[in-house]
Amino acid sequence: MSERAELIEQIDFLHWLKAILNFKAGQVEDTDPELADHYDARWNEASDEIGQLQAQLYEIEASISRREKIADAAYGRYP
């Protein structure tokens, strides 16, 4: 699996995890605020991690785009 595909898979998993954490926090918010805060903190951590992974993904995609432009120019596809 490519690094790009792995990043996409990790991002998808973290989005799923955030949904689960949000659901769990909502369920215990009234009965156990401390546990709800724990879920919220983990949700924030997952959000931060998604941001970092998306930045890495952007860099990979920008690199791919640059390589494609160079290759296209070498074959005369771009004036």
C-alpha positions in Angstrom: 0.0 0.0 0.0 1.4 3.4 -0.9 2.0 6.1 1.7 -0.8 8.2 0.2 -3.2 5.3 0.6 -2.1 4.6 4.1 -2.6 8.3 5.0 -6.1 8.2 3.5 -6.9 5.1 5.5 -5.7 6.6 8.7 -7.7 9.8 8.1 -10.8 7.8 7.4 -10.3 5.7 10.6 -9.8 8.9 12.7 -13.0 10.4 11.3 -14.8 7.2 12.3 -13.2 7.4 15.7 -14.3 11.0 16.1 -17.9 10.0 15.4 -17.8 7.3 18.0 -16.3 9.5 20.6 -18.8 12.2 19.9 -21.6 9.7 20.3 -20.2 8.3 23.5 -19.7 11.8 24.9 -23.3 12.7 24.2 -24.5 9.6 25.9 -22.7 10.2 29.2 -22.7 14.0 29.2 -25.4 14.2 31.9 -24.5 11.2 34.0 -20.7 11.4 33.9 -19.3 14.8 32.9 -15.7 13.7 33.6 -16.0 10.8 31.2 -17.6 13.1 28.6 -14.6 15.4 29.0 -12.3 12.5 28.4 -14.1 11.6 25.2 -14.0 15.3 24.2 -10.3 15.4 24.8 -9.7 12.3 22.7 -11.9 13.8 20.0 -9.6 16.9 20.0 -6.5 14.7 19.8 -8.0 12.8 16.8 -8.8 16.2 15.1 -5.3 17.4 15.6 -3.9 14.1 14.2 -6.2 14.4 11.2 -4.9 17.9 10.5 -1.3 16.6 10.6 -2.1 13.7 8.3 -3.9 15.9 5.9 -0.9 18.2 5.7 1.3 15.2 4.9 -1.2 14.0 2.3 -1.2 17.5 0.8 2.6 17.4 0.5 2.5 14.0 -1.2 -0.2 15.1 -3.7 1.7 18.4 -4.4 4.8 16.3 -5.1 2.9 14.0 -7.4 1.5 17.0 -9.2 5.0 18.6 -9.6 6.4 15.3 -11.0 3.5 15.0 -13.5 4.0 18.6 -14.7 7.7 17.9 -15.2 7.0 14.7 -17.0 4.4 16.4 -19.2 6.8 19.2 -20.0 9.5 16.7 -21.0 7.1 15.1 -23.4 6.0 18.4 -24.8 2.4 18.2 -23.5 2.7 21.7 -22.0 3.9 24.7 -24.1 
